Every structure is written in structure tokens, then in C-alpha cells.
Amino acid sequence: MPIERIIVATDDDRIAAECRSHGIRFEITSSECLTGTDRVAEVARRNDSEWYVNVQGDEPFLDPAGLRSLMAAIEAAPKDCDILNAIAPISSEDDFRNSSIPKAVVDGNGNLLYISRAAIPTTKSLGFAWAKRQIGLYAFRADALQAFAQHGRKTPAEELEDIEILRFLELGYRVQMIEVAGNGIAIDTPEDLERARKLLMHSN
């Protein structure tokens, strides 16, 4: 992807200043955006394209191979596929039980059935057998992205779970999940930040 097509979308002057100091293209978005996807939709209205890729800022350890897999999935996407999202295997029960990590359940064709902060899927005795975690790596066709934003409010399950991809499901869209490597940590809490610092210390 040409570097001039990469845009940092933010409503924070500190992030904008950091981008400016490194010559990184950025756009200031409304502080009223309900979610990161609404923020992407605002930028998309000013930048015409068929597809928009969203790499969320809380995924600093994202494997570039996952992004390449997403780009390949865009190229291969059938016309009835409007949304792509990445998942990775969960290897520890601690991550399975962690409510800051959304867990996705997909059908045999990789379509998202549901995603939750709860420990799913689980056994009858509520045990951990296997699971997939959501990765903050998305792609949206333009029409679906604008329909998401134009809804104007969070849908019921989205509001309850605080997981924005659920809005697409609740609006009737098919969400195709692609599996990528699960290395790295999504930083959503102070505890995640501490884990990330330890990971960086051990990698140096």
C-alpha cells in the first residue's frame, strides 16, 4: 500500500503533534465519534476508496503478516462480503477468562456468529477447550462502513458488550473472519500496558 494512502485518524492533539513531527499523514476527527469504526467512516467520507483498512491503535505489536493476509482477503473477497476482521487462537485460560479480550465464534465458512467479552465457546461445565480472540485489524467496503456510521447509535448487543463489530451483525451484514498469528498484546487496560512493557523488556 502506498504510504500516502495511510492516514492516522485521531481527535487527540498529542497524537496529531507526534504524527506531524515524523511527517506522518493524519486527519483530525470529531470527538463525538462513538467508536473507532465511526472515526474511520468520517475519514472515509473525505477519501474515496472501495475498501478501507483499519489497524487499531491499541494493537502496537500487530504482526505485519496479518496485515498482508487481510490485504489478500480483500483481493479475494466475493461481492457479498463487506466486512473482514482478524482472529487468532487463544492459548491460555487466563486470556480466555479475561473480559478485556473479545472472543469470536465463527461458522464452518469463517463467518462471525457472535463475539463476546464472556468466556466463549465453553463446555457444559464452563471449561476452557479452545477459543479465538479478536484482533484489531479490519477492512470495510465503503457502503457498509457508511451504513454503520449512519445508524447513528450503538446497537443493543454492541452497547452491552462494548464491541463495535457487533453493530454490523445486528444490521444484518456478514462478517468474514480471517485467522492470523496471535503474537502480541492489545493494550486496553493498565494491566495490558504493564504486560506490554515486560514484553518489550524481554525482547530487547
Contacts in CASP RR format, 6 or more apart in sequence:
PFRMAT RR
TARGET T0000
AUTHOR 0000-0000-0000
METHOD contacts of the structure
MODEL  1
MPIERIIVATDDDRIAAECRSHGIRFEITSSECLTGTDRVAEVARRNDSE
WYVNVQGDEPFLDPAGLRSLMAAIEAAPKDCDILNAIAPISSEDDFRNSS
IPKAVVDGNGNLLYISRAAIPTTKSLGFAWAKRQIGLYAFRADALQAFAQ
HGRKTPAEELEDIEILRFLELGYRVQMIEVAGNGIAIDTPEDLERARKLL
MHSN
1 53 0 8 1.000
1 71 0 8 1.000
4 25 0 8 1.000
6 24 0 8 1.000
6 25 0 8 1.000
7 25 0 8 1.000
7 26 0 8 1.000
7 27 0 8 1.000
7 43 0 8 1.000
7 47 0 8 1.000
8 15 0 8 1.000
8 19 0 8 1.000
8 24 0 8 1.000
8 25 0 8 1.000
8 26 0 8 1.000
8 27 0 8 1.000
9 26 0 8 1.000
9 27 0 8 1.000
9 29 0 8 1.000
9 36 0 8 1.000
9 39 0 8 1.000
9 40 0 8 1.000
9 42 0 8 1.000
9 43 0 8 1.000
10 16 0 8 1.000
10 19 0 8 1.000
10 26 0 8 1.000
10 27 0 8 1.000
10 28 0 8 1.000
10 29 0 8 1.000
10 39 0 8 1.000
11 28 0 8 1.000
11 29 0 8 1.000
11 30 0 8 1.000
11 31 0 8 1.000
11 33 0 8 1.000
11 39 0 8 1.000
15 26 0 8 1.000
16 26 0 8 1.000
16 28 0 8 1.000
18 24 0 8 1.000
19 25 0 8 1.000
19 26 0 8 1.000
20 26 0 8 1.000
27 43 0 8 1.000
27 46 0 8 1.000
29 39 0 8 1.000
29 42 0 8 1.000
29 43 0 8 1.000
30 39 0 8 1.000
30 42 0 8 1.000
33 39 0 8 1.000
33 42 0 8 1.000
34 152 0 8 1.000
34 153 0 8 1.000
34 154 0 8 1.000
34 164 0 8 1.000
35 154 0 8 1.000
35 164 0 8 1.000
35 167 0 8 1.000
36 54 0 8 1.000
36 56 0 8 1.000
36 164 0 8 1.000
37 54 0 8 1.000
37 138 0 8 1.000
37 140 0 8 1.000
37 145 0 8 1.000
37 148 0 8 1.000
37 149 0 8 1.000
37 164 0 8 1.000
37 165 0 8 1.000
37 167 0 8 1.000
38 148 0 8 1.000
38 149 0 8 1.000
38 164 0 8 1.000
40 52 0 8 1.000
40 54 0 8 1.000
40 140 0 8 1.000
40 145 0 8 1.000
41 145 0 8 1.000
41 146 0 8 1.000
41 148 0 8 1.000
41 149 0 8 1.000
42 149 0 8 1.000
43 52 0 8 1.000
44 52 0 8 1.000
44 142 0 8 1.000
44 145 0 8 1.000
44 146 0 8 1.000
45 146 0 8 1.000
48 142 0 8 1.000
49 142 0 8 1.000
50 141 0 8 1.000
50 142 0 8 1.000
51 74 0 8 1.000
51 139 0 8 1.000
51 140 0 8 1.000
51 141 0 8 1.000
51 142 0 8 1.000
52 139 0 8 1.000
52 140 0 8 1.000
52 142 0 8 1.000
52 145 0 8 1.000
53 67 0 8 1.000
53 70 0 8 1.000
53 71 0 8 1.000
53 74 0 8 1.000
53 137 0 8 1.000
53 138 0 8 1.000
53 139 0 8 1.000
54 136 0 8 1.000
54 137 0 8 1.000
54 138 0 8 1.000
54 139 0 8 1.000
54 140 0 8 1.000
55 62 0 8 1.000
55 67 0 8 1.000
55 136 0 8 1.000
55 137 0 8 1.000
56 136 0 8 1.000
56 137 0 8 1.000
56 138 0 8 1.000
56 186 0 8 1.000
58 136 0 8 1.000
58 186 0 8 1.000
58 187 0 8 1.000
58 188 0 8 1.000
59 135 0 8 1.000
59 136 0 8 1.000
59 137 0 8 1.000
59 186 0 8 1.000
59 187 0 8 1.000
60 187 0 8 1.000
60 196 0 8 1.000
61 183 0 8 1.000
61 184 0 8 1.000
61 185 0 8 1.000
61 196 0 8 1.000
61 199 0 8 1.000
62 135 0 8 1.000
62 136 0 8 1.000
62 137 0 8 1.000
62 184 0 8 1.000
63 180 0 8 1.000
63 181 0 8 1.000
63 182 0 8 1.000
63 183 0 8 1.000
63 184 0 8 1.000
65 180 0 8 1.000
65 181 0 8 1.000
66 86 0 8 1.000
66 135 0 8 1.000
66 137 0 8 1.000
66 180 0 8 1.000
66 181 0 8 1.000
67 137 0 8 1.000
69 86 0 8 1.000
69 178 0 8 1.000
69 180 0 8 1.000
70 84 0 8 1.000
70 86 0 8 1.000
70 137 0 8 1.000
70 139 0 8 1.000
70 178 0 8 1.000
70 180 0 8 1.000
73 84 0 8 1.000
73 139 0 8 1.000
73 176 0 8 1.000
73 178 0 8 1.000
74 84 0 8 1.000
74 139 0 8 1.000
77 84 0 8 1.000
77 176 0 8 1.000
80 174 0 8 1.000
81 174 0 8 1.000
81 176 0 8 1.000
82 140 0 8 1.000
82 141 0 8 1.000
82 143 0 8 1.000
82 144 0 8 1.000
82 168 0 8 1.000
82 173 0 8 1.000
82 174 0 8 1.000
83 138 0 8 1.000
83 139 0 8 1.000
83 140 0 8 1.000
83 141 0 8 1.000
83 144 0 8 1.000
83 165 0 8 1.000
83 168 0 8 1.000
83 173 0 8 1.000
83 174 0 8 1.000
83 175 0 8 1.000
83 176 0 8 1.000
84 138 0 8 1.000
84 139 0 8 1.000
84 140 0 8 1.000
84 175 0 8 1.000
84 176 0 8 1.000
84 177 0 8 1.000
84 178 0 8 1.000
85 104 0 8 1.000
85 112 0 8 1.000
85 134 0 8 1.000
85 135 0 8 1.000
85 136 0 8 1.000
85 137 0 8 1.000
85 138 0 8 1.000
85 165 0 8 1.000
85 175 0 8 1.000
85 176 0 8 1.000
85 177 0 8 1.000
85 178 0 8 1.000
86 134 0 8 1.000
86 135 0 8 1.000
86 136 0 8 1.000
86 137 0 8 1.000
86 138 0 8 1.000
86 177 0 8 1.000
86 178 0 8 1.000
86 179 0 8 1.000
86 180 0 8 1.000
87 104 0 8 1.000
87 106 0 8 1.000
87 132 0 8 1.000
87 133 0 8 1.000
87 134 0 8 1.000
87 135 0 8 1.000
87 177 0 8 1.000
87 178 0 8 1.000
87 179 0 8 1.000
87 180 0 8 1.000
88 132 0 8 1.000
88 133 0 8 1.000
88 135 0 8 1.000
88 179 0 8 1.000
88 180 0 8 1.000
88 181 0 8 1.000
88 182 0 8 1.000
89 130 0 8 1.000
89 131 0 8 1.000
89 132 0 8 1.000
89 133 0 8 1.000
89 179 0 8 1.000
89 182 0 8 1.000
90 96 0 8 1.000
90 101 0 8 1.000
90 103 0 8 1.000
90 130 0 8 1.000
90 131 0 8 1.000
90 132 0 8 1.000
90 133 0 8 1.000
93 128 0 8 1.000
95 101 0 8 1.000
95 133 0 8 1.000
96 103 0 8 1.000
96 119 0 8 1.000
96 128 0 8 1.000
96 131 0 8 1.000
97 119 0 8 1.000
97 128 0 8 1.000
99 117 0 8 1.000
99 118 0 8 1.000
100 117 0 8 1.000
100 186 0 8 1.000
100 188 0 8 1.000
100 189 0 8 1.000
100 192 0 8 1.000
101 117 0 8 1.000
101 133 0 8 1.000
101 134 0 8 1.000
101 186 0 8 1.000
102 115 0 8 1.000
102 116 0 8 1.000
102 117 0 8 1.000
102 133 0 8 1.000
102 134 0 8 1.000
102 161 0 8 1.000
102 163 0 8 1.000
103 115 0 8 1.000
103 116 0 8 1.000
103 117 0 8 1.000
103 118 0 8 1.000
103 119 0 8 1.000
103 120 0 8 1.000
103 121 0 8 1.000
103 131 0 8 1.000
103 132 0 8 1.000
103 133 0 8 1.000
103 134 0 8 1.000
104 112 0 8 1.000
104 114 0 8 1.000
104 115 0 8 1.000
104 132 0 8 1.000
104 133 0 8 1.000
104 134 0 8 1.000
104 177 0 8 1.000
105 112 0 8 1.000
105 113 0 8 1.000
105 114 0 8 1.000
105 115 0 8 1.000
105 120 0 8 1.000
105 121 0 8 1.000
105 132 0 8 1.000
106 112 0 8 1.000
106 113 0 8 1.000
106 132 0 8 1.000
106 177 0 8 1.000
107 113 0 8 1.000
110 176 0 8 1.000
110 177 0 8 1.000
111 174 0 8 1.000
111 175 0 8 1.000
111 176 0 8 1.000
111 177 0 8 1.000
112 165 0 8 1.000
112 169 0 8 1.000
112 174 0 8 1.000
112 175 0 8 1.000
112 176 0 8 1.000
112 177 0 8 1.000
114 120 0 8 1.000
114 166 0 8 1.000
114 169 0 8 1.000
115 134 0 8 1.000
115 161 0 8 1.000
115 163 0 8 1.000
115 165 0 8 1.000
115 166 0 8 1.000
116 161 0 8 1.000
116 163 0 8 1.000
117 161 0 8 1.000
117 162 0 8 1.000
117 163 0 8 1.000
119 126 0 8 1.000
119 127 0 8 1.000
119 128 0 8 1.000
119 131 0 8 1.000
120 131 0 8 1.000
121 129 0 8 1.000
121 130 0 8 1.000
121 131 0 8 1.000
122 128 0 8 1.000
122 129 0 8 1.000
123 129 0 8 1.000
132 177 0 8 1.000
132 179 0 8 1.000
133 182 0 8 1.000
134 163 0 8 1.000
134 165 0 8 1.000
135 180 0 8 1.000
135 182 0 8 1.000
135 186 0 8 1.000
136 186 0 8 1.000
137 180 0 8 1.000
138 165 0 8 1.000
140 148 0 8 1.000
144 168 0 8 1.000
144 173 0 8 1.000
147 171 0 8 1.000
147 173 0 8 1.000
148 167 0 8 1.000
148 168 0 8 1.000
148 171 0 8 1.000
151 167 0 8 1.000
151 171 0 8 1.000
154 164 0 8 1.000
154 167 0 8 1.000
155 166 0 8 1.000
155 167 0 8 1.000
155 170 0 8 1.000
155 171 0 8 1.000
156 170 0 8 1.000
157 163 0 8 1.000
157 166 0 8 1.000
157 169 0 8 1.000
157 170 0 8 1.000
158 164 0 8 1.000
158 166 0 8 1.000
158 167 0 8 1.000
158 170 0 8 1.000
165 175 0 8 1.000
168 175 0 8 1.000
169 175 0 8 1.000
184 199 0 8 1.000
185 192 0 8 1.000
185 195 0 8 1.000
185 196 0 8 1.000
185 199 0 8 1.000
186 192 0 8 1.000
187 193 0 8 1.000
187 196 0 8 1.000
END
